[in-house]
Amino acid sequence: MAQPVVSVKGLEVSFATEGGMLNAVRGLTFELAEQEVLGIVGESGSGKSVTALALIGLLPKTAVVKGSVEIDGEEIVGRAEKDMYKMRGSKIAMIFQDPMTSLNPVYTIGWQIIEAVRSHGKVSKDEAKVRAIELLRLSGIPRPEAALDSYPHEFSGGMRQRVVIAIAMANSPRVMLADEPTTALDVTVQAQVLLSLQSALEKTKAALVLVTHDLGVVAGMANRVIVMYAGRVVEFANVDELFYRPSMPYTHGLLGAIPSHAEDSDERLSQIPGAPPTMLNHAGGCPFAPRCPLAQDVCRSTEPALEPVATADGSVHLSACHFRDEVSSMPVASMFKGAEQILEGAEDSGH
Amino acid sequence: MSIFRKKGRSGEKIETQWSTAMRNFRKDKMALTGIAIFVIILIVALVQTMLNPKGWSTLTTDFAKPPSWHHPFGTTDSGLDLMSGCLKGALQDLIIAVIVSTMALVIGTAVGAVAGYFGGLLDSVLMRVVDLLLVVPLLTILIVMSNIFSSGGGSPLAIALLIGFLSWTYISRLVRAEFLALRERPFVEASIALGASSWRVITRHLIPNAIGVIMVNTTLTVAGAILLESTLSYLGLGIVPPAVSLGMLVQDGQGSATTSPWQFFFPAGLLLIIVLCVFVIGDGMQAAFDPRNARRRK
């Protein structure tokens, strides 16, 4: 493998709160090569957005960051804010969740793209304008010349998100971070925006870190997937491995919660009972144990390490579960069916 | 500055905030009327003061004469041509207003921006200074200070600087409040994620978004400065003869408002028209700088 574009080693992020240290990310390690797409999935509060912010150095000052994040060989953790300006936009760019608000309302689209193009490196205004039109065309905006003079409020959400993608790729960054890039969009528009994102990757050869809770998006875009739970990686695998042989009960639960469009599936969606734990003063044991239908005593006492599962094709598949091999051979989400019925029963008796 | 018009090689301009605002402003009939009246007053005042610089200091034997061809605004009790006085006074007021509003604009925006964007200790310190200036009655400070500064008779410049130094607090508080709200908007985070420094975020993203508020309050300061100067003159602490201001003329004329009303109504009317023009222009600017607001009018 060539020199990785992103290399994260033992990343830990914690926040000092009144209740003690809140460990938002605990020991995250991964590498990413050019044009590779890493999906990070997990529930709200699992630490996925904090991870994205740590990669671009945008965490609030109260955050305590340990470990190492290297972008194109340059260390991010502990870097002075002044040096970060040069990295952001040129080496690493971010696409935010809500395109309705992530563009400046008082400037035209053209101004904002030209501003982005010219903010790193010396480019004349005319060159920047030509580049802006090119960028808009690449990200799938029809009639890009006319779009230059439009204001953000004149565009729909999908169009705006494409503008945001155009701005993100303005300086051909090595890494793009997308934090829930399609969550705020209509389903029909999502596919188009993902397509824009894909062509942006091909053009810039950047790596993409895709933070989302939409497993459909992950299935379509990602090469590899990290599943996060309570600030920790609980499963890491190639996308096919993860979807066909999930080796962590939590992943089973996530997959079971995807609605199926198959005609014969009139089953109810399975759900994961309970809520994710707060990461305040984690006591020990597997953080998922309280919600896991397979939990044993060992799960409640010892936190499982992230270790490999045997795979057919020899690819790396890691899981943090004491029973990873057993879980990987179970049918997807089957273990949560029981929980589903229990809840249903409780609902019936309530009426 | 970046918000001004740029021309491409093809001669085709890139739409900027400034060019859009100007185009919108040109469609605003109210504001255009305001500008027109304002400019006419300014030109007439300039021409009159240049052609007849001694107009206000030449004593005549026409004491308290009503308006006539020779004295369009009539004369004062001491036989001075009131039109010369009004125009010279208007010019003087405008100079003061420009100095005051520029100071209020620059200091107020800078202080408000820094306090609102950076927050924390800096914010607390700056806002306590503002509080201090706000709780002490402006007039009291002005009375004390103008005595110190203008022991030899009120110099218009000294008075302008004094008023300017004390009237930025209002703008700074508004800009701070606006910045507190704006800095949490996602596009600010997005621009930081694209490598914008604090300076860039403030000058390129936050101030342009707050420009409507800033503009309107600057025009309010203009009107406020003219009125404040009038108050000072009225109290005998502002401009002293031979310099003249509209406030001073109003004060002189008010005693004879019933007997020779022109002595009161001409300077007061001119003052009112100027202040109204400034308000209308400010209002039009606020509308013009908001891309949504202005496009809807088409």
Interface residues (C-beta under 8 A of the other chain):
Chain A: I56 L58 K82 Y85 K86 M87 R88 G89 S90 A93 M94 F96 Q97 D98 T101 S102 L103 N104 P105 V106 Y107 T108 G110 W111 I114 E115 A116 S119 H120 K125 D126 K129 L148 D149 Y151 H153 E154 V164 I167 A168 A170
Chain B: S2 K6 G8 R9 I14 E15 T16 Q17 T20 R185 P186 F187 E189 A190 S191 I192 A193 L194 G195 A196 S197 R200 R204 H205 P208 N209 I211 F289 D290 P291 R292 R295
